[in-house]
Amino acid sequence: MTKKKNTFAPWQEASQVRREDIIDEYLEVLGKTRVKVRNVTALAELVASHIKKVEGAPCDKATLMRNNRYKKKLLTYYADSLTPGSKALNP
């Protein structure tokens, strides 16, 4: 049995790229403000609420944390935003 080709792949890729752009723009804005988050989950909540406003459709923090492309952006931003002297995730 052979797998059928995913006919939605181009749409899915375009959707993920569009959402990545939204995430990048919002993280850039957050970087210029004094907003501090306690953990990556709190950051995901902020980003999900912004995406919901921009797209006009529901977006859950779990979606951002499950998708490797989105999660990488969130973790990178969070790690970069740690103040000097904070405990590193990977000492």
C-alpha positions as CSV (number, residue, x, y, z in Angstrom):
1,M,0.0,0.0,0.0
2,T,1.4,3.4,-1.0
3,K,0.8,6.6,0.8
4,K,-1.3,9.2,-1.0
5,K,0.4,12.5,-1.7
6,N,-0.7,15.3,0.8
7,T,-2.6,17.6,-1.5
8,F,-2.8,20.2,1.3
9,A,1.0,20.4,1.8
10,P,1.5,23.7,-0.1
11,W,-1.4,25.3,1.8
12,Q,0.0,24.0,5.1
13,E,3.5,25.3,4.3
14,A,2.2,28.7,3.4
15,S,0.1,28.9,6.5
16,Q,3.1,28.0,8.7
17,V,5.3,30.6,7.0
18,R,2.6,33.3,7.4
19,R,2.2,32.4,11.1
20,E,6.0,32.4,11.6
21,D,6.1,35.9,10.2
22,I,3.4,37.0,12.7
23,I,5.4,35.4,15.5
24,D,8.7,37.0,14.4
25,E,7.1,40.5,14.2
26,Y,5.5,40.2,17.6
27,L,8.6,38.9,19.3
28,E,10.5,41.8,17.8
29,V,7.9,44.2,19.4
30,L,8.2,42.4,22.7
31,G,12.0,42.7,22.6
32,K,11.7,46.5,22.4
33,T,9.4,46.7,25.4
34,R,9.9,45.9,29.0
35,V,7.5,42.9,29.0
36,K,9.0,40.1,31.0
37,V,7.6,36.6,31.1
38,R,8.0,34.0,33.7
39,N,8.4,31.0,31.4
40,V,8.0,29.9,27.8
41,T,4.4,28.9,28.4
42,A,3.5,32.4,29.4
43,L,5.3,33.7,26.3
44,A,3.3,31.2,24.2
45,E,0.1,32.6,25.8
46,L,1.0,36.1,24.8
47,V,1.9,35.1,21.3
48,A,-1.2,33.0,20.8
49,S,-3.5,35.9,21.9
50,H,-1.7,38.2,19.4
51,I,-2.1,35.6,16.6
52,K,-5.8,35.3,17.5
53,K,-6.2,39.0,17.1
54,V,-4.3,39.2,13.8
55,E,-5.8,36.1,12.1
56,G,-9.3,36.5,13.6
57,A,-9.3,32.8,14.3
58,P,-8.6,30.8,17.5
59,C,-4.9,30.0,18.3
60,D,-4.0,28.0,21.4
61,K,-0.7,28.1,23.2
62,A,-0.5,24.3,22.9
63,T,-0.4,24.6,19.1
64,L,2.7,26.9,19.4
65,M,4.4,24.6,21.8
66,R,3.7,21.4,19.8
67,N,4.9,22.8,16.4
68,N,8.7,22.5,16.3
69,R,9.1,25.6,14.1
70,Y,7.1,27.8,16.4
71,K,8.5,26.3,19.6
72,K,12.1,26.9,18.4
73,K,11.3,30.6,17.9
74,L,9.7,30.9,21.4
75,L,12.6,29.1,23.1
76,T,15.2,31.1,21.4
77,Y,13.5,34.4,22.3
78,Y,13.0,33.3,25.9
79,A,16.7,32.2,26.2
80,D,17.9,35.4,24.7
81,S,15.7,37.5,27.0
82,L,17.1,35.9,30.2
83,T,18.9,38.5,32.3
84,P,22.6,38.0,32.9
85,G,23.2,35.9,36.0
86,S,20.0,33.8,35.4
87,K,20.2,30.1,35.5
88,A,20.8,28.7,32.0
89,L,18.6,25.9,30.7
90,N,21.7,24.1,29.6
91,P,24.7,25.0,31.8
